Amino acid sequence: MTTIMRSLGNLMCGRLVLALAATLLPLLADAEPAVTVKQVELKATPASDAKSVATLPAQSSVDLVQRQGAWVQLKSGKNTGWAKLFDIRLGAAGTSASGTSAGGKGNSLAETLNLASGNRGASVTTGVRGLDADMLSKAVPNPQEFATLVGYTATREQSQSFAKAGKLEPRKVEFLK
């Protein structure tokens, strides 16, 4: 009888530990602080045509939960949703990407090049990777988008006319080695 009681006690103790771990583990997950650089619509899924779940004003403090390609999952108060990586700046409100104050005299490369500072000029870029094998294997043709792409083609005559109007001259460019 005591062996059975001890086994039940161990089982209950194990379940209690698992339940506590399942409850507390999400609280221990590292979320990166970030700030929206413009008004952001949080989406239900990481897709431009996904349903909007909330709108955050510019300069909202958010937590970056996870990244998926050019999308980031953000949490702001009770709202959680997906936004484009371009729409946020990593770090807490009032700090730059390197952690110096917004008006500070930091000397990091990011500050020097004005990257991730919320000042969006022509030099903005992101480190989004291309398509992986899984994405390619699940790809589905989109005839409407293909038709749109075909609509952008120009004939040789149109191209030459454009070049002439812009006073462009042909140049020979050697292949890179």
C-alpha positions in Angstrom: 0.0 0.0 0.0 2.8 2.5 0.9 4.6 1.6 -2.4 1.4 2.5 -4.3 1.0 5.7 -2.4 4.6 6.6 -3.0 4.2 5.9 -6.8 1.1 8.1 -6.9 2.9 10.8 -5.0 5.8 10.7 -7.4 3.4 10.8 -10.4 1.5 13.7 -9.0 4.8 15.6 -8.2 6.0 14.9 -11.8 2.8 16.2 -13.3 2.9 19.3 -11.1 6.5 20.1 -12.2 5.4 19.6 -15.9 2.4 21.9 -15.4 4.5 24.6 -13.8 7.1 24.3 -16.5 4.5 24.6 -19.2 3.0 27.6 -17.5 6.3 29.4 -16.7 8.3 28.6 -19.8 6.7 31.2 -22.1 7.4 33.8 -19.4 11.1 32.9 -19.5 11.4 33.2 -23.3 13.6 36.0 -24.4 11.6 38.7 -26.2 13.6 41.5 -27.7 12.5 45.1 -27.1 11.7 47.1 -30.2 9.9 50.3 -31.3 7.7 50.8 -34.2 9.1 53.4 -36.6 5.7 54.2 -38.2 2.1 53.2 -37.6 1.9 49.4 -37.9 -1.0 47.1 -38.6 -0.5 43.8 -36.8 -1.5 40.9 -38.9 -2.9 37.5 -37.8 -0.4 35.7 -39.9 2.9 36.8 -41.6 1.3 37.8 -44.9 0.3 41.1 -46.4 -3.2 40.0 -47.1 -3.8 38.5 -43.6 -6.5 39.9 -41.3 -5.4 42.9 -39.3 -5.7 42.3 -35.6 -4.6 45.7 -34.2 -3.0 49.0 -35.2 -0.1 50.4 -33.3 1.0 54.0 -33.5 4.5 55.1 -34.4 7.0 54.9 -31.6 5.1 52.2 -29.8 7.2 50.0 -27.5 6.8 46.3 -28.5 8.4 43.0 -27.8 9.7 41.0 -30.7 8.7 37.4 -30.1 10.0 35.7 -33.2 11.2 36.3 -36.7 10.0 34.6 -39.9 11.7 35.8 -43.1 10.9 39.5 -43.5 8.2 39.3 -40.8 8.4 39.7 -37.1 5.8 38.6 -34.5 5.3 41.5 -32.0 3.5 41.7 -28.7 2.2 45.0 -27.4 0.1 44.8 -24.2 -2.7 42.3 -25.0 -2.1 42.5 -28.7 0.1 40.0 -30.6 0.5 40.0 -34.3 2.9 40.0 -37.3 4.5 43.1 -38.9 7.2 43.7 -41.5 10.8 43.9 -40.3 11.1 47.3 -41.9 8.4 48.7 -39.5 10.4 48.3 -36.3 13.7 49.3 -34.8 15.3 47.0 -32.3 16.0 48.4 -28.8 13.9 50.2 -26.3 12.2 53.5 -27.0 14.6 56.4 -27.0 17.7 54.3 -27.8 19.5 53.6 -31.0 20.3 50.1 -32.3 23.6 50.2 -30.3 21.8 51.1 -27.0 23.0 54.8 -26.9 20.4 57.4 -26.4 18.7 58.8 -29.5 20.6 62.1 -29.1 23.8 60.4 -28.0 27.1 60.4 -29.8 27.5 56.7 -30.4 30.1 55.6 -32.8 28.7 52.2 -33.9 28.7 51.3 -37.6 24.9 51.2 -37.5 24.7 54.8 -36.3 27.4 55.9 -38.7 25.4 54.4 -41.6 22.1 55.5 -40.2 20.8 52.0 -40.1 18.0 50.8 -37.9 17.4 54.3 -36.6 13.9 54.8 -37.8 15.2 57.3 -40.4 14.2 55.6 -43.6 16.2 56.8 -46.6 17.4 55.1 -49.8 19.9 52.9 -47.9 17.4 50.8 -46.1 17.9 47.0 -46.5 17.0 43.9 -44.7 18.8 40.5 -44.2 15.9 38.4 -45.5 17.0 35.1 -47.0 15.8 33.8 -50.2 13.5 30.8 -50.8 14.4 27.5 -49.1 13.8 24.0 -50.5 10.6 23.6 -48.5 9.2 26.8 -49.9 10.1 25.9 -53.4 8.5 22.4 -53.1 5.2 24.0 -51.9 5.2 26.8 -54.5 2.0 27.2 -56.5 1.9 29.2 -59.8 0.0 32.4 -59.8 -1.3 33.1 -63.4 -2.5 36.6 -62.5 0.9 37.7 -61.2 2.6 36.1 -64.2 0.3 38.0 -66.5 1.2 41.2 -64.7 4.9 40.4 -65.0 4.5 39.8 -68.8 2.8 43.2 -69.0 6.0 44.9 -68.0 8.0 43.5 -70.9 9.3 46.0 -73.5 10.1 45.4 -77.1 13.5 46.0 -78.5 12.2 49.1 -80.3 10.7 50.5 -77.1 14.0 49.9 -75.2 16.0 51.6 -77.9 13.6 54.5 -78.0 13.9 54.9 -74.2 17.7 54.8 -74.4 17.7 57.4 -77.2 15.4 59.7 -75.2 17.7 59.4 -72.2 20.8 60.0 -74.4 22.1 56.6 -73.3 25.1 55.1 -75.2 26.0 51.4 -75.3 29.0 50.4 -73.3 30.8 47.1 -73.2 31.2 45.8 -69.7 33.6 42.9 -69.0 32.4 39.9 -67.0 33.6 39.8 -63.4 36.2 37.1 -62.8 
